[in-house]
């Protein structure tokens, strides 16, 4: 029995070390990439005294993703290595409240970016769509402000629900996971899971609807060019844009599934299968932000210039 317990403890320790190491690497990569986006756009803002609408969204998205990765790493580190610290009042509710705020901000600002690209690029003759296309630059600041305020509301709700659950002396234990609850606790947390789940679903539906509209518009324009025998660089650009949208949509779909699984298995932080789910969640801000860099000429040019300078210094050594 003692040998069995020792082996199980050793496996648990090995899992914890590997989990924290992989999550830390992903977090470091994401922090570097999003800090780069924020730095370049802030410098451009100071120099040019203005930013276009897409750059404003990218700036806010990079900022939120930077802090989302920071707080998520702290949460994961405590949940895997020191779960007992999360059960100290008011650590759990503060960490979960801040984490929910940044998750929500990340989702809604990235959804706003998809809506912006859809309205700017897609071509429909609907009068309301034309109105949005003309007014979109004025709408963007209000869209971002609404995203932040809504995210703040979600963070406050999550904090209050967890705080009430703990104050009602519900049966919390911290053996091996961030928190493990009885059926009564899970019922108490149902409103929180429902609200967050609805938020995930609505933001994903927004991204899906925007992507489908944009794909349809590009496909229709491509068919028109084919009919008129206009096989040129413009058609190749349309095909490339359609492939990019599909790849973005696939990334959002995987991230949405991972977020829903996180809600379903919220009390099983140290389950190895759930760990793979967390790896996917940490990978999304890294891969998506890197893709956004190469889709923005200003960011891409700056990154390539930095990489070429680093390469030259390495060669000189």
Secondary structure, 3 states (H helix, E strand, C coil): CHHHHHHHHHHHHHHHHHHHHHHHHHHHHHHHHHHHHHHHHHHHHHHHCCCCHHHHHHHHHHHHHHHHHHHHHHHHHHHHCCHHHHCCCCHHHHHHHHHHHHHHHHHHHHHHHHHHHHHHHCCCCCHHHHHHHHHHHHHHHHHHHHHHHHHHHHHHHHHHHHHHHHHCCCCEECCCCCCEECHHHHHHHHHHHHHHHHHHHHHHHHHHHHHHHHHHHHHHHHHHHHHCCCCCHHHHHHHHHHHHHHHHHHHHHHHHHHHHHHHHCCCCCCCHHHHHHHHHHHHHHHHHHHHHHHCCHHHHHHHHHHHHHHHHHHHHC
